[in-house]
Amino acid sequence: MEKIKFQTEDGITEFYVEEQTTIAGVTYLLVSDSAEDEANAYILKDVSGTESQEACYEMVEDEDELLAVSRVFEQMLDDVDLEM
């Protein structure tokens, strides 16, 4: 499991990348805040421009988009149950 650092308004936050997928040309990451079995998970969306050399991710907040993407991740990870 890869651990990555994100620059946030509050400083640097570290997440574990659980899975990645691309839907309709948009890249999404499923990340967690711990390597333990019980962890908080978040879905991040790549909002960087096509010419940007650095990726810029934001948490998915739209409920419909969050539900749709979480279903994709649940199908990809058979042993994971995502609760909203």
MOPAC internal coordinates of N, CA, C and O (Angstrom, degrees):
PM7 1SCF
backbone

  N    0.0000 0     0.00 0     0.00 0    0    0    0
  C    1.4529 1     0.00 0     0.00 0    1    0    0
  C    1.5279 1   107.80 1     0.00 0    2    1    0
  O    1.2310 1   120.92 1   -50.64 1    3    2    1
  N    1.3010 1   115.84 1   129.36 1    3    2    1
  C    1.4593 1   121.80 1  -177.67 1    5    3    2
  C    1.5285 1   110.48 1   -86.37 1    6    5    3
  O    1.2310 1   120.72 1   -43.18 1    7    6    5
  N    1.3161 1   116.23 1   136.82 1    7    6    5
  C    1.4564 1   122.27 1   177.12 1    9    7    6
  C    1.5275 1   107.41 1  -108.03 1   10    9    7
  O    1.2310 1   120.73 1   -52.44 1   11   10    9
  N    1.3390 1   116.20 1   127.56 1   11   10    9
  C    1.4593 1   119.47 1  -179.33 1   13   11   10
  C    1.5225 1   109.98 1  -127.12 1   14   13   11
  O    1.2310 1   121.68 1   -23.16 1   15   14   13
  N    1.3242 1   114.40 1   156.84 1   15   14   13
  C    1.4578 1   120.93 1   179.95 1   17   15   14
  C    1.5214 1   109.31 1  -107.46 1   18   17   15
  O    1.2310 1   121.27 1   -41.48 1   19   18   17
  N    1.3234 1   115.17 1   138.52 1   19   18   17
  C    1.4580 1   122.04 1   177.11 1   21   19   18
  C    1.5227 1   108.86 1  -119.49 1   22   21   19
  O    1.2310 1   121.12 1   -43.46 1   23   22   21
  N    1.3179 1   115.46 1   136.54 1   23   22   21
  C    1.4608 1   121.18 1   174.01 1   25   23   22
  C    1.5205 1   107.35 1   -84.93 1   26   25   23
  O    1.2310 1   120.38 1   -59.12 1   27   26   25
  N    1.3322 1   116.88 1   120.88 1   27   26   25
  C    1.4619 1   121.78 1   179.06 1   29   27   26
  C    1.5242 1   109.24 1  -119.00 1   30   29   27
  O    1.2310 1   120.56 1    -3.34 1   31   30   29
  N    1.3114 1   116.53 1   176.66 1   31   30   29
  C    1.4670 1   120.92 1   177.14 1   33   31   30
  C    1.5238 1   111.05 1   -62.95 1   34   33   31
  O    1.2310 1   120.62 1   151.67 1   35   34   33
  N    1.3440 1   116.42 1   -28.33 1   35   34   33
  C    1.4644 1   121.59 1  -177.27 1   37   35   34
  C    1.5272 1   112.88 1   -93.47 1   38   37   35
  O    1.2310 1   119.67 1  -177.61 1   39   38   37
  N    1.3079 1   118.23 1     2.39 1   39   38   37
  C    1.4635 1   121.17 1  -177.88 1   41   39   38
  C    1.5187 1   110.50 1   126.58 1   42   41   39
  O    1.2310 1   120.93 1    35.86 1   43   42   41
  N    1.3160 1   115.83 1  -144.14 1   43   42   41
  C    1.4622 1   121.14 1  -178.64 1   45   43   42
  C    1.5186 1   109.45 1  -105.90 1   46   45   43
  O    1.2310 1   120.92 1   -48.09 1   47   46   45
  N    1.3271 1   115.85 1   131.91 1   47   46   45
  C    1.4533 1   123.27 1   177.77 1   49   47   46
  C    1.5170 1   108.37 1  -119.12 1   50   49   47
  O    1.2310 1   120.65 1   -42.67 1   51   50   49
  N    1.3378 1   116.37 1   137.33 1   51   50   49
  C    1.4560 1   120.72 1   178.73 1   53   51   50
  C    1.5236 1   110.07 1  -106.14 1   54   53   51
  O    1.2310 1   121.21 1   -43.38 1   55   54   53
  N    1.3325 1   115.30 1   136.62 1   55   54   53
  C    1.4547 1   122.33 1   177.34 1   57   55   54
  C    1.5232 1   109.71 1  -131.36 1   58   57   55
  O    1.2310 1   121.34 1   -24.56 1   59   58   57
  N    1.3129 1   115.05 1   155.44 1   59   58   57
  C    1.4571 1   121.96 1   172.85 1   61   59   58
  C    1.5185 1   107.80 1   -98.97 1   62   61   59
  O    1.2310 1   119.98 1   -52.95 1   63   62   61
  N    1.3225 1   117.64 1   127.05 1   63   62   61
  C    1.4573 1   121.22 1   178.91 1   65   63   62
  C    1.5229 1   108.40 1   -82.26 1   66   65   63
  O    1.2310 1   120.94 1   -63.77 1   67   66   65
  N    1.3203 1   115.80 1   116.23 1   67   66   65
  C    1.4585 1   122.10 1  -179.46 1   69   67   66
  C    1.5292 1   111.21 1   -88.67 1   70   69   67
  O    1.2310 1   120.84 1   141.23 1   71   70   69
  N    1.3374 1   116.00 1   -38.77 1   71   70   69
  C    1.4643 1   120.57 1  -176.89 1   73   71   70
  C    1.5165 1   108.72 1  -164.65 1   74   73   71
  O    1.2310 1   121.29 1   -19.94 1   75   74   73
  N    1.3280 1   115.14 1   160.06 1   75   74   73
  C    1.4664 1   122.15 1   177.83 1   77   75   74
  C    1.5125 1   107.81 1  -138.25 1   78   77   75
  O    1.2310 1   120.69 1   -36.23 1   79   78   77
  N    1.3319 1   116.29 1   143.77 1   79   78   77
  C    1.4595 1   121.08 1   175.97 1   81   79   78
  C    1.5245 1   109.02 1  -149.21 1   82   81   79
  O    1.2310 1   121.30 1   -19.50 1   83   82   81
  N    1.3190 1   115.11 1   160.50 1   83   82   81
  C    1.4566 1   121.50 1   175.25 1   85   83   82
  C    1.5236 1   108.10 1  -122.68 1   86   85   83
  O    1.2310 1   120.93 1   -53.07 1   87   86   85
  N    1.3190 1   115.82 1   126.93 1   87   86   85
  C    1.4617 1   122.50 1  -179.64 1   89   87   86
  C    1.5168 1   107.30 1  -126.73 1   90   89   87
  O    1.2310 1   120.55 1   -57.59 1   91   90   89
  N    1.3170 1   116.56 1   122.41 1   91   90   89
  C    1.4638 1   122.66 1   179.56 1   93   91   90
  C    1.5306 1   111.61 1    51.73 1   94   93   91
  O    1.2310 1   120.83 1  -139.87 1   95   94   93
  N    1.3247 1   116.01 1    40.13 1   95   94   93
  C    1.4497 1   121.07 1   176.79 1   97   95   94
  C    1.5223 1   115.54 1    81.56 1   98   97   95
  O    1.2310 1   120.12 1  -178.06 1   99   98   97
  N    1.3265 1   117.38 1     1.94 1   99   98   97
  C    1.4652 1   122.00 1  -179.99 1  101   99   98
  C    1.5310 1   108.60 1  -108.42 1  102  101   99
  O    1.2310 1   120.60 1   -49.36 1  103  102  101
  N    1.3315 1   116.46 1   130.64 1  103  102  101
  C    1.4598 1   121.40 1   179.67 1  105  103  102
  C    1.5228 1   109.91 1   -90.18 1  106  105  103
  O    1.2310 1   121.42 1   -46.76 1  107  106  105
  N    1.3371 1   114.89 1   133.24 1  107  106  105
  C    1.4608 1   122.14 1   178.02 1  109  107  106
  C    1.5225 1   108.84 1  -122.48 1  110  109  107
  O    1.2310 1   120.99 1   -35.54 1  111  110  109
  N    1.3355 1   115.71 1   144.46 1  111  110  109
  C    1.4548 1   121.91 1   173.95 1  113  111  110
  C    1.5171 1   109.05 1  -118.35 1  114  113  111
  O    1.2310 1   120.73 1   -42.61 1  115  114  113
  N    1.3303 1   116.21 1   137.39 1  115  114  113
  C    1.4506 1   121.98 1   169.08 1  117  115  114
  C    1.5232 1   105.01 1  -100.27 1  118  117  115
  O    1.2310 1   120.45 1   -64.24 1  119  118  117
  N    1.3179 1   116.75 1   115.76 1  119  118  117
  C    1.4602 1   121.31 1  -177.87 1  121  119  118
  C    1.5209 1   109.75 1  -122.67 1  122  121  119
  O    1.2310 1   121.37 1   -21.91 1  123  122  121
  N    1.3442 1   114.99 1   158.09 1  123  122  121
  C    1.4595 1   120.45 1   176.25 1  125  123  122
  C    1.5195 1   108.79 1  -130.97 1  126  125  123
  O    1.2310 1   121.25 1   -19.04 1  127  126  125
  N    1.3291 1   115.21 1   160.96 1  127  126  125
  C    1.4586 1   119.82 1  -178.81 1  129  127  126
  C    1.5215 1   112.97 1   -94.08 1  130  129  127
  O    1.2310 1   120.42 1  -177.03 1  131  130  129
  N    1.3475 1   116.81 1     2.97 1  131  130  129
  C    1.4531 1   120.81 1  -178.38 1  133  131  130
  C    1.5193 1   109.66 1  -154.24 1  134  133  131
  O    1.2310 1   120.75 1   -26.63 1  135  134  133
  N    1.3233 1   116.17 1   153.37 1  135  134  133
  C    1.4588 1   120.83 1   176.53 1  137  135  134
  C    1.5331 1   111.13 1   -87.05 1  138  137  135
  O    1.2310 1   120.23 1   177.92 1  139  138  137
  N    1.3175 1   117.17 1    -2.08 1  139  138  137
  C    1.4657 1   122.48 1  -179.77 1  141  139  138
  C    1.5306 1   110.62 1   -73.94 1  142  141  139
  O    1.2310 1   120.75 1   -14.23 1  143  142  141
  N    1.3503 1   116.17 1   165.77 1  143  142  141
  C    1.4666 1   120.97 1   179.32 1  145  143  142
  C    1.5256 1   112.36 1   -62.15 1  146  145  143
  O    1.2310 1   120.54 1   137.85 1  147  146  145
  N    1.3173 1   116.57 1   -42.15 1  147  146  145
  C    1.4664 1   121.30 1   179.14 1  149  147  146
  C    1.5239 1   108.03 1   -97.38 1  150  149  147
  O    1.2310 1   120.05 1   -71.66 1  151  150  149
  N    1.3097 1   117.51 1   108.34 1  151  150  149
  C    1.4613 1   121.37 1  -177.76 1  153  151  150
  C    1.5222 1   109.25 1  -143.24 1  154  153  151
  O    1.2310 1   121.02 1   -21.49 1  155  154  153
  N    1.3120 1   115.65 1   158.51 1  155  154  153
  C    1.4603 1   120.78 1   172.52 1  157  155  154
  C    1.5158 1   107.97 1   -81.55 1  158  157  155
  O    1.2310 1   120.76 1   -48.34 1  159  158  157
  N    1.3159 1   116.15 1   131.66 1  159  158  157
  C    1.4653 1   121.24 1  -179.16 1  161  159  158
  C    1.5249 1   109.19 1  -113.76 1  162  161  159
  O    1.2310 1   121.69 1   -30.75 1  163  162  161
  N    1.3280 1   114.36 1   149.25 1  163  162  161
  C    1.4576 1   121.52 1   179.88 1  165  163  162
  C    1.5249 1   108.74 1  -136.93 1  166  165  163
  O    1.2310 1   120.94 1   -30.63 1  167  166  165
  N    1.3087 1   115.81 1   149.37 1  167  166  165
  C    1.4624 1   120.67 1   174.61 1  169  167  166
  C    1.5165 1   107.19 1  -109.69 1  170  169  167
  O    1.2310 1   121.54 1   -57.05 1  171  170  169
  N    1.3271 1   114.66 1   122.95 1  171  170  169
  C    1.4547 1   121.49 1  -179.43 1  173  171  170
  C    1.5177 1   109.45 1  -110.52 1  174  173  171
  O    1.2310 1   121.06 1   -33.55 1  175  174  173
  N    1.3067 1   115.58 1   146.45 1  175  174  173
  C    1.4639 1   123.26 1  -176.93 1  177  175  174
  C    1.5198 1   108.95 1  -118.82 1  178  177  175
  O    1.2310 1   120.31 1   -47.99 1  179  178  177
  N    1.3314 1   117.01 1   132.01 1  179  178  177
  C    1.4593 1   121.60 1   177.68 1  181  179  178
  C    1.5243 1   108.78 1   -76.50 1  182  181  179
  O    1.2310 1   120.80 1   -64.65 1  183  182  181
  N    1.3219 1   116.08 1   115.35 1  183  182  181
  C    1.4645 1   121.28 1  -178.74 1  185  183  182
  C    1.5259 1   111.77 1  -113.06 1  186  185  183
  O    1.2310 1   120.60 1  -167.88 1  187  186  185
  N    1.3314 1   116.45 1    12.12 1  187  186  185
  C    1.4673 1   119.55 1   180.00 1  189  187  186
  C    1.5212 1   110.10 1   -73.31 1  190  189  187
  O    1.2310 1   121.06 1   -26.27 1  191  190  189
  N    1.2796 1   115.58 1   153.73 1  191  190  189
  C    1.4567 1   121.07 1   179.07 1  193  191  190
  C    1.5172 1   111.18 1   -72.33 1  194  193  191
  O    1.2310 1   120.59 1   -17.78 1  195  194  193
  N    1.3052 1   116.48 1   162.22 1  195  194  193
  C    1.4638 1   121.12 1  -177.50 1  197  195  194
  C    1.5191 1   112.58 1   -65.00 1  198  197  195
  O    1.2310 1   119.88 1   153.99 1  199  198  197
  N    1.3202 1   117.84 1   -26.01 1  199  198  197
  C    1.4573 1   121.24 1  -178.68 1  201  199  198
  C    1.5265 1   112.54 1   -95.43 1  202  201  199
  O    1.2310 1   119.80 1   178.34 1  203  202  201
  N    1.3256 1   118.00 1    -1.66 1  203  202  201
  C    1.4572 1   121.82 1  -178.95 1  205  203  202
  C    1.5292 1   110.38 1   -73.48 1  206  205  203
  O    1.2310 1   120.85 1   -42.20 1  207  206  205
  N    1.3218 1   115.98 1   137.80 1  207  206  205
  C    1.4576 1   120.50 1   178.58 1  209  207  206
  C    1.5210 1   111.81 1   -85.27 1  210  209  207
  O    1.2310 1   120.00 1   161.91 1  211  210  209
  N    1.3231 1   117.61 1   -18.09 1  211  210  209
  C    1.4519 1   122.04 1   177.68 1  213  211  210
  C    1.5233 1   109.50 1  -113.94 1  214  213  211
  O    1.2310 1   121.15 1   -39.20 1  215  214  213
  N    1.3236 1   115.41 1   140.80 1  215  214  213
  C    1.4590 1   120.01 1   176.83 1  217  215  214
  C    1.5251 1   109.36 1   -77.47 1  218  217  215
  O    1.2310 1   121.19 1   -36.13 1  219  218  217
  N    1.3119 1   115.34 1   143.87 1  219  218  217
  C    1.4645 1   122.18 1   177.26 1  221  219  218
  C    1.5276 1   107.00 1  -125.30 1  222  221  219
  O    1.2310 1   120.73 1   -63.72 1  223  222  221
  N    1.3257 1   116.21 1   116.28 1  223  222  221
  C    1.4598 1   121.08 1  -176.83 1  225  223  222
  C    1.5192 1   110.75 1  -111.65 1  226  225  223
  O    1.2310 1   121.43 1   -36.86 1  227  226  225
  N    1.3315 1   114.88 1   143.14 1  227  226  225
  C    1.4568 1   122.17 1   173.70 1  229  227  226
  C    1.5174 1   108.31 1  -127.79 1  230  229  227
  O    1.2310 1   120.57 1   -30.10 1  231  230  229
  N    1.3255 1   116.51 1   149.90 1  231  230  229
  C    1.4636 1   120.05 1   176.22 1  233  231  230
  C    1.5160 1   109.19 1   -69.09 1  234  233  231
  O    1.2310 1   120.84 1   -41.85 1  235  234  233
  N    1.3224 1   115.99 1   138.15 1  235  234  233
  C    1.4602 1   121.26 1   177.66 1  237  235  234
  C    1.5296 1   107.51 1   -74.39 1  238  237  235
  O    1.2310 1   120.59 1   -57.36 1  239  238  237
  N    1.3209 1   116.48 1   122.64 1  239  238  237
  C    1.4560 1   121.59 1  -178.28 1  241  239  238
  C    1.5251 1   113.11 1  -113.58 1  242  241  239
  O    1.2310 1   119.93 1   157.46 1  243  242  241
  N    1.3313 1   117.73 1   -22.54 1  243  242  241
  C    1.4564 1   121.36 1   178.44 1  245  243  242
  C    1.5281 1   108.78 1   -66.34 1  246  245  243
  O    1.2310 1   120.21 1   -57.28 1  247  246  245
  N    1.3277 1   117.21 1   122.72 1  247  246  245
  C    1.4723 1   121.56 1  -174.00 1  249  247  246
  C    1.5267 1   112.88 1   -60.78 1  250  249  247
  O    1.2310 1   119.91 1   137.95 1  251  250  249
  N    1.3315 1   117.78 1   -42.05 1  251  250  249
  C    1.4614 1   120.72 1  -179.37 1  253  251  250
  C    1.5265 1   111.12 1   -65.51 1  254  253  251
  O    1.2310 1   120.69 1   135.31 1  255  254  253
  N    1.3179 1   116.28 1   -44.69 1  255  254  253
  C    1.4621 1   121.08 1   178.58 1  257  255  254
  C    1.5312 1   110.40 1   -64.74 1  258  257  255
  O    1.2310 1   120.42 1   137.80 1  259  258  257
  N    1.3240 1   116.81 1   -42.20 1  259  258  257
  C    1.4613 1   121.79 1   179.69 1  261  259  258
  C    1.5283 1   111.08 1   -61.62 1  262  261  259
  O    1.2310 1   120.26 1   135.89 1  263  262  261
  N    1.3014 1   117.11 1   -44.11 1  263  262  261
  C    1.4584 1   121.59 1   179.14 1  265  263  262
  C    1.5228 1   111.28 1   -64.24 1  266  265  263
  O    1.2310 1   120.04 1   134.56 1  267  266  265
  N    1.3136 1   117.53 1   -45.44 1  267  266  265
  C    1.4639 1   121.50 1  -179.20 1  269  267  266
  C    1.5263 1   111.68 1   -63.48 1  270  269  267
  O    1.2310 1   120.22 1   134.39 1  271  270  269
  N    1.3203 1   117.19 1   -45.61 1  271  270  269
  C    1.4665 1   120.65 1  -178.40 1  273  271  270
  C    1.5262 1   110.52 1   -70.15 1  274  273  271
  O    1.2310 1   120.00 1   142.37 1  275  274  273
  N    1.3251 1   117.61 1   -37.63 1  275  274  273
  C    1.4693 1   119.65 1   178.92 1  277  275  274
  C    1.5250 1   111.05 1   -63.83 1  278  277  275
  O    1.2310 1   119.98 1   145.52 1  279  278  277
  N    1.3113 1   117.64 1   -34.48 1  279  278  277
  C    1.4811 1   120.45 1   176.42 1  281  279  278
  C    1.5242 1   110.93 1   -64.55 1  282  281  279
  O    1.2310 1   120.28 1   140.63 1  283  282  281
  N    1.3251 1   117.08 1   -39.37 1  283  282  281
  C    1.4675 1   120.90 1   177.51 1  285  283  282
  C    1.5228 1   109.90 1   -62.62 1  286  285  283
  O    1.2310 1   120.39 1   134.26 1  287  286  285
  N    1.3344 1   116.87 1   -45.74 1  287  286  285
  C    1.4612 1   120.03 1   179.53 1  289  287  286
  C    1.5323 1   111.57 1   -64.54 1  290  289  287
  O    1.2310 1   119.90 1   141.74 1  291  290  289
  N    1.3243 1   117.79 1   -38.26 1  291  290  289
  C    1.4686 1   120.47 1   177.68 1  293  291  290
  C    1.5177 1   111.02 1   -61.95 1  294  293  291
  O    1.2310 1   120.06 1   141.35 1  295  294  293
  N    1.3240 1   117.49 1   -38.65 1  295  294  293
  C    1.4585 1   120.86 1   177.88 1  297  295  294
  C    1.5231 1   111.22 1   -68.25 1  298  297  295
  O    1.2310 1   120.38 1   144.07 1  299  298  297
  N    1.3134 1   116.88 1   -35.93 1  299  298  297
  C    1.4682 1   121.33 1  -179.98 1  301  299  298
  C    1.5255 1   111.26 1   -70.27 1  302  301  299
  O    1.2310 1   120.51 1   145.44 1  303  302  301
  N    1.3298 1   116.64 1   -34.56 1  303  302  301
  C    1.4610 1   122.25 1  -176.74 1  305  303  302
  C    1.5232 1   108.91 1  -114.00 1  306  305  303
  O    1.2310 1   120.37 1   -90.23 1  307  306  305
  N    1.3085 1   116.89 1    89.77 1  307  306  305
  C    1.4566 1   121.79 1  -174.50 1  309  307  306
  C    1.5269 1   113.55 1   -57.50 1  310  309  307
  O    1.2310 1   119.64 1   146.11 1  311  310  309
  N    1.3294 1   118.30 1   -33.89 1  311  310  309
  C    1.4549 1   121.20 1  -175.05 1  313  311  310
  C    1.5281 1   113.72 1   -91.98 1  314  313  311
  O    1.2310 1   119.82 1  -168.75 1  315  314  313
  N    1.3259 1   117.95 1    11.25 1  315  314  313
  C    1.4576 1   121.58 1  -178.00 1  317  315  314
  C    1.5181 1   109.82 1  -115.57 1  318  317  315
  O    1.2310 1   121.21 1   -46.59 1  319  318  317
  N    1.3313 1   115.29 1   133.41 1  319  318  317
  C    1.4638 1   121.04 1   176.18 1  321  319  318
  C    1.5239 1   107.66 1  -116.52 1  322  321  319
  O    1.2310 1   121.01 1   -66.47 1  323  322  321
  N    1.3222 1   115.66 1   113.53 1  323  322  321
  C    1.4652 1   120.36 1  -179.80 1  325  323  322
  C    1.5116 1   109.54 1   -90.87 1  326  325  323
  O    1.2310 1   121.09 1   -53.44 1  327  326  325
  N    1.3327 1   115.53 1   126.56 1  327  326  325
  C    1.4661 1   121.22 1   177.91 1  329  327  326
  C    1.5162 1   109.00 1  -109.83 1  330  329  327
  O    1.2310 1   120.86 1   -43.24 1  331  330  329
  N    1.3151 1   115.95 1   136.76 1  331  330  329
  C    1.4717 1   120.53 1  -179.72 1  333  331  330
  C    1.5038 1   109.11 1   -95.91 1  334  333  331
  O    1.2310 1   120.10 1   180.00 1  335  334  333

